[in-house]
């Protein structure tokens, strides 16, 4: 049982800070990322298979199969221990000259990690064209996260392009990031969410027209096909978003706040993959698995607290992520979801904590742990090939609950399960 006091929990994009309140319970690294390094058990393929072709104004293009993808996932077999999935994700995914986007692309390449980048559509729209954006219940061109400079838009394009080519997923963090007041996303209707999504996609598909830049390469994917999931600003509004997400063919959503470390289920036909409550060293309550939520409990929303706090807070944040991973790996093997922002809050300690967690998990994998550091899209690929009764029985395991008698005994007790081939 977890002992969780009432705490403010946050989910936000660059430059925004609002809150929602919840209650509830080395030395052997590879220097080059190899194909299938994060796969489901078989070697991946980087073949494209189809000719490339520009889409629309050439902002995006079809270049075939995405490189560095794992081979097709396979169903769990009788007696098999589930792999430990870990998903690192980034809200906003804009590069503002602080070097964090390429820093974590480099780290992912070094350790064989696939990540999900939830791109804010406005990060590809110049401020001079801001009136193209019509946010629901807000003035035309309004944005609570502002707009990037032209230089930073170019940096973002470069890094988003690189991310996809290196096997990462490009999702959406929508656009204006409205978390409070009359225009908050919390009250948007399903139709308003549809408008927001269509605008987010259009800013990605039409950046060349909106910027006038014709000397930069196109993004190497069809965003209509690439986009299968997202995370709402401040983890608000999921109830009204889901019907629209389902109609658009999305496969998952990560906007539900205050999830627990258990196996996920679908809501309204969409995989519900929430950020999770994880151990918070030194406290009796747990913290949501996102950098800003740790900040909120350490420095009470201040992003520039006195520097003498940083070493202890950095260690606490890293140990929290590691504790979340180790609890799941040693018990129910529930997937572990971590959310982040490309921010130097409190001296960049949360970026350092995420890096330490990645390195720790990679070391465990090198020791033989069956760990898969994948994107959300790759994870739901795996979920979708599992038998419903298998997932139902995995969901019966609570937070920190080991299967009685081990995994082989666990599956032998599941009388309703059947396997083919």
matplotlib code that plots the C-alpha trace (Angstrom):
import matplotlib.pyplot as plt

x = [0.0, 1.2, 1.0, 0.3, -0.7, -2.6, -0.1, -0.1, 0.8, 1.8, 2.0, 3.1, 5.1, 8.0, 7.4, 4.0, 3.3, -0.1, -1.4, -4.0, -4.5, -4.8, -5.2, -4.3, -2.7, 30.2, 32.3, 30.8, 28.6, 28.2, 29.3, 26.9, 23.2, 22.6, 19.5, 17.0, 19.0, 15.7, 13.7, 11.2, 13.6, 14.5, 16.8, 15.2, 15.4, 16.3, 15.1, 12.7, 11.1, 9.3, 10.3, 10.4, 8.0, 7.2, 3.8, 1.9, 4.3, 7.3, 7.3, 7.0, 7.7, 7.1, 10.5, 9.2, 9.5, 11.0, 14.6, 15.7, 12.4, 12.2, 11.0, 7.4, 6.4, 5.4, 2.7, 3.9, 4.2, 3.2, 5.4, 7.2, 8.1, 6.9, 9.6, 10.1, 9.1, 10.4, 9.2, 10.9, 8.9, 9.3, 6.6, 6.9, 10.0, 11.3, 15.0, 15.6, 19.3, 20.0, 21.3, 18.9, 17.2, 20.5, 21.9, 19.2, 19.2, 22.9, 22.3, 19.5, 21.8, 24.5, 22.3, 19.9, 16.8, 13.7, 11.8, 8.6, 8.7, 5.4, 5.9, 4.0, 2.7, 3.3, 7.0, 7.1, 5.0, 6.8, 5.4, 4.9, 2.2, 0.7, -2.8, -3.0, -3.6, -7.3, -7.2, -10.6, -12.0, -8.9, -8.0, -6.5, -2.8, -2.8, -0.3, 0.6, 4.0, 4.8, 6.5, 10.0, 12.5, 13.2, 16.6, 15.0, 12.4, 15.2, 16.9, 13.7, 13.2, 16.7, 16.3, 12.8, 14.0, 17.0, 14.8, 12.5, 15.4, 17.0, 13.9, 12.0, 8.3, 6.8, 3.6, 1.8, 1.6, -1.0, -0.5, -1.1, -0.9, -3.8, -4.1, -6.1, -8.8, -11.7, -9.8, -8.3, -8.2, -9.9, -13.3, -12.7, -15.3, -14.5, -15.0, -12.6, -10.0, -10.5, -9.8, -6.7, -5.4, -6.0, -4.2, -1.2, -0.9, -1.2, 1.6, 3.9, 2.7, 3.0, 6.1, 7.7, 4.8, 4.5, 8.2, 9.1, 12.2, 13.0, 16.7, 15.9, 15.2, 11.6, 10.6, 10.9, 7.5, 3.8, 2.4, -1.1, 0.2, 2.9, 0.6, -1.1, -1.0, -0.3, -0.3, -2.5, -1.2, -1.2, -2.8, -6.2, -9.2, -8.7, -12.3, -13.3, -10.2, -10.7, -13.8, -12.0, -8.7, -10.7, -12.3, -9.0, -7.5, -5.2, -3.9, -3.0, -3.2, -0.9, -3.0, -4.5, -2.9, -2.0, -1.7, -0.3, 2.4, 0.0, -0.6, -2.7, -6.2, -8.1, -10.5, -13.0, -11.0, -7.7, -4.8, -4.7, -1.0, -0.8, 2.2, 2.6, 3.0, 6.4, 8.5, 9.9, 12.9, 12.6, 8.9, 5.9, 3.9, 4.7, 5.4, 4.2, 6.8, 7.6, 10.4, 8.1, 6.2, 9.5, 10.3, 6.9, 7.5, 11.1, 11.1, 7.4, 7.1, 10.2, 12.4, 15.4, 15.6, 18.8, 21.6, 22.7, 19.6, 20.6, 22.9, 20.4, 17.4, 19.3, 20.0, 16.5, 15.0, 17.3, 16.7, 13.0, 13.1, 15.4, 13.1, 10.1, 11.9, 13.2, 9.8, 8.2, 11.0, 11.2, 7.4, 4.6, 6.7, 4.2, 5.5, 7.2, 6.4, 8.5, 7.7, 10.2, 10.7, 13.7, 14.3, 17.2, 14.9, 16.9, 20.2, 19.3, 19.2, 16.2, 17.9, 20.8, 18.5, 16.9, 20.3, 21.3, 18.1, 18.7, 22.3, 21.2, 18.5, 21.0, 23.5, 20.8, 20.0, 23.7, 23.7, 20.9, 17.7, 14.9, 14.4, 12.9, 13.4, 10.9, 8.6, 4.9, 4.0, 6.3, 4.9, 1.3, 2.5, 3.4, 0.2, -1.9, -0.5, -1.1, -4.2, -6.9, -6.9, -3.1, -3.4, -6.4, -4.4, -1.4, -3.7, -4.8, -1.3, -1.3, 1.5, 4.6, 2.9, 4.9, 3.1, 2.6, 5.1, 6.8, 5.8, 5.6, 3.2, 1.3, 0.6, -0.2, -3.0, -4.6, -7.0, -8.7, -5.5, -4.9, -2.0, -1.6, 1.5]
y = [0.0, 3.5, 6.4, 9.5, 12.8, 15.5, 17.2, 19.7, 17.9, 19.6, 18.9, 21.9, 23.1, 25.5, 28.7, 27.8, 26.9, 26.0, 23.3, 20.7, 19.0, 15.3, 12.9, 9.2, 6.6, 3.4, 1.7, -0.6, 1.7, 1.5, 4.6, 4.0, 3.3, 0.0, -1.0, -2.7, -1.8, -1.0, -3.8, -6.3, -9.2, -9.4, -7.2, -4.0, -2.8, 0.6, -0.1, 2.5, 0.4, 3.1, 6.2, 9.5, 12.3, 15.8, 16.4, 19.7, 22.7, 20.4, 21.0, 17.3, 14.3, 10.6, 8.8, 5.3, 3.2, 5.0, 3.9, 2.2, 0.6, -2.7, -5.8, -6.7, -7.4, -10.8, -12.1, -13.3, -17.0, -19.4, -18.8, -15.8, -12.8, -9.6, -7.2, -4.0, -1.1, 2.4, 5.4, 8.8, 11.7, 15.4, 18.1, 21.0, 19.6, 23.0, 23.9, 27.4, 27.5, 25.7, 22.6, 20.2, 18.7, 17.6, 16.6, 14.0, 12.9, 12.2, 10.4, 8.3, 7.3, 6.3, 4.1, 2.7, 4.6, 5.5, 8.5, 10.4, 14.1, 15.9, 18.8, 22.1, 23.2, 26.8, 26.1, 25.9, 29.1, 32.4, 35.1, 37.3, 34.8, 34.3, 35.5, 32.3, 30.6, 30.6, 29.1, 28.0, 30.5, 32.7, 35.7, 35.1, 34.6, 34.1, 31.7, 31.0, 29.7, 32.5, 32.0, 30.9, 33.2, 32.4, 31.0, 28.7, 27.5, 26.5, 24.7, 22.9, 21.8, 20.4, 18.4, 17.2, 15.9, 14.2, 12.7, 11.0, 9.7, 8.3, 6.3, 8.6, 9.4, 12.8, 13.3, 16.5, 18.9, 20.9, 24.7, 27.5, 25.7, 27.4, 26.1, 28.7, 31.4, 31.4, 29.9, 26.9, 23.6, 22.0, 23.2, 22.7, 20.7, 17.7, 19.9, 22.5, 19.9, 18.8, 22.4, 22.6, 19.3, 20.3, 23.6, 21.8, 19.5, 22.4, 24.3, 21.3, 20.5, 24.2, 25.6, 26.2, 28.4, 30.2, 30.9, 31.4, 29.3, 27.1, 26.3, 23.8, 20.1, 18.9, 16.9, 13.3, 12.0, 12.4, 14.0, 12.7, 9.2, 9.9, 11.5, 8.8, 10.3, 13.3, 14.9, 17.9, 21.0, 20.6, 17.2, 18.9, 18.1, 14.5, 13.6, 15.8, 15.1, 11.3, 11.1, 13.3, 11.3, 8.1, 9.6, 10.7, 7.2, 8.0, 5.0, 6.4, 9.5, 10.4, 13.2, 11.4, 12.7, 10.8, 7.3, 4.4, 1.9, -0.8, -2.2, 0.2, -0.1, 1.6, 4.5, 5.1, 2.9, 4.7, 3.4, 5.5, 5.9, 8.4, 9.8, 7.8, 8.3, 7.0, 6.9, 10.3, 9.6, 11.3, 11.6, 9.5, 10.7, 9.9, 12.3, 12.3, 11.1, 14.4, 16.9, 19.9, 17.9, 17.2, 20.9, 21.8, 19.7, 20.8, 24.5, 25.2, 26.2, 28.4, 27.6, 29.6, 28.6, 29.2, 27.1, 25.5, 23.2, 21.9, 18.9, 17.4, 18.0, 16.6, 13.4, 13.1, 13.5, 10.9, 8.5, 8.9, 7.9, 5.0, 3.9, 3.9, 1.8, -0.7, -1.1, -2.0, -4.2, -6.2, -6.7, -6.4, -5.2, -2.4, 0.0, 3.1, 6.5, 9.6, 13.2, 16.0, 19.5, 21.0, 23.5, 24.5, 24.8, 25.1, 25.0, 22.1, 19.6, 17.8, 17.3, 15.8, 13.5, 12.2, 11.5, 9.6, 7.6, 6.7, 5.6, 3.5, 1.7, 1.1, -0.4, -2.8, -3.7, -4.4, -6.7, -8.8, -7.1, -7.4, -3.7, -2.0, 1.8, 2.6, 5.3, 5.3, 4.3, 1.3, 0.4, 0.3, -1.8, -4.4, -4.0, -4.5, -7.9, -9.3, -11.4, -9.5, -12.1, -11.7, -8.0, -8.4, -10.6, -8.3, -5.5, -7.5, -7.0, -4.0, -1.4, -3.3, -6.7, -9.7, -12.6, -15.2, -18.1, -16.3, -15.6, -19.3, -20.0, -16.9, -17.9, -21.5, -20.2, -18.3, -21.0, -18.8, -18.1, -19.8, -19.5, -20.3, -21.5]
z = [0.0, -0.8, 1.6, -0.4, 1.1, -0.8, -3.1, -5.9, -9.2, -12.4, -16.1, -18.2, -21.1, -21.4, -19.6, -18.1, -14.5, -13.2, -10.9, -10.5, -7.1, -6.7, -3.9, -3.7, -2.5, -17.1, -18.6, -21.2, -23.2, -26.9, -28.7, -31.6, -31.5, -33.3, -35.2, -32.9, -29.7, -28.0, -29.7, -28.5, -28.8, -32.5, -34.7, -36.1, -39.6, -41.0, -44.5, -45.9, -48.6, -50.5, -52.5, -50.8, -51.8, -50.7, -49.1, -49.6, -49.7, -48.9, -45.2, -44.7, -46.9, -47.1, -46.8, -46.2, -43.1, -40.1, -39.4, -36.2, -35.4, -33.5, -35.2, -34.8, -31.2, -30.1, -27.6, -24.2, -24.0, -21.2, -18.2, -19.7, -17.5, -19.0, -20.2, -18.2, -20.5, -19.7, -21.7, -21.6, -23.1, -23.5, -23.5, -25.9, -27.7, -28.7, -28.9, -27.5, -27.6, -24.3, -26.0, -24.2, -27.2, -28.9, -25.5, -25.0, -28.6, -28.1, -24.9, -26.5, -29.3, -26.9, -24.8, -27.4, -26.2, -28.2, -26.8, -27.5, -28.3, -27.8, -30.2, -29.5, -32.9, -32.2, -32.0, -35.8, -36.3, -36.5, -34.1, -37.2, -38.3, -34.9, -36.0, -38.0, -34.7, -33.5, -30.0, -28.6, -26.0, -26.4, -28.5, -31.9, -31.7, -27.9, -26.3, -22.7, -23.9, -26.3, -29.7, -30.6, -32.4, -36.0, -35.0, -32.4, -34.9, -37.2, -34.3, -33.5, -37.1, -37.1, -33.9, -34.7, -38.1, -36.4, -33.7, -36.2, -38.4, -35.2, -34.4, -32.0, -32.0, -32.7, -30.8, -29.9, -26.9, -28.9, -29.2, -26.8, -23.5, -21.7, -18.2, -16.3, -16.7, -19.1, -21.9, -20.1, -22.0, -19.0, -20.4, -24.1, -26.0, -28.2, -31.2, -29.8, -29.3, -32.9, -34.0, -31.8, -33.2, -36.8, -36.2, -34.5, -37.5, -40.0, -38.3, -38.8, -42.3, -43.4, -41.7, -45.1, -46.2, -42.9, -42.6, -46.2, -45.7, -48.7, -47.9, -45.1, -45.6, -45.1, -42.1, -43.1, -42.1, -42.9, -39.7, -40.4, -40.1, -37.5, -35.0, -32.9, -29.4, -27.2, -23.8, -22.9, -21.2, -17.4, -17.8, -18.2, -20.5, -21.3, -20.9, -23.8, -25.8, -26.0, -28.2, -30.8, -30.4, -31.1, -34.2, -35.5, -35.1, -32.2, -30.3, -26.9, -24.7, -21.8, -20.3, -17.3, -14.1, -11.0, -12.5, -10.5, -11.4, -12.7, -16.2, -18.3, -19.8, -22.5, -22.1, -24.9, -27.2, -26.5, -24.4, -21.3, -20.3, -17.4, -15.6, -12.4, -8.7, -7.7, -4.4, -3.3, -1.1, 2.3, 2.2, 3.1, 0.0, -3.6, -6.5, -10.1, -12.5, -14.1, -13.5, -12.7, -10.1, -8.3, -8.5, -7.1, -4.1, -3.6, -4.3, -4.2, -7.9, -7.9, -10.9, -9.4, -5.8, -3.8, -5.3, -2.1, -2.4, -5.8, -4.9, -2.5, -4.8, -7.8, -5.9, -4.6, -8.1, -9.6, -6.8, -7.2, -10.9, -10.1, -7.2, -9.6, -12.1, -9.5, -7.8, -11.1, -12.3, -9.0, -8.8, -11.3, -14.3, -14.9, -17.6, -16.3, -17.8, -17.2, -18.5, -18.9, -20.3, -22.0, -19.1, -16.9, -13.8, -10.6, -12.3, -14.6, -11.8, -13.3, -16.6, -14.7, -12.8, -15.9, -17.4, -14.3, -14.5, -18.1, -17.4, -14.3, -16.3, -19.2, -16.8, -15.5, -19.1, -19.8, -16.8, -18.4, -17.2, -19.8, -20.2, -23.2, -23.4, -26.1, -27.3, -26.5, -30.0, -29.8, -26.4, -27.7, -30.6, -28.0, -26.1, -29.2, -29.9, -26.4, -25.7, -23.8, -21.0, -20.6, -20.1, -17.8, -15.5, -15.5, -14.5, -11.5, -10.0, -7.7, -7.3, -5.9, -6.0, -7.0, -8.6, -6.0, -6.6, -9.4, -13.0, -14.1, -11.3, -12.0, -15.6, -14.7, -12.4, -15.2, -16.5, -19.1, -21.1, -24.4, -26.8, -30.4, -32.2]

ax = plt.figure().add_subplot(projection="3d")
ax.plot(x, y, z, "-o")
ax.set_aspect("equal")
plt.show()
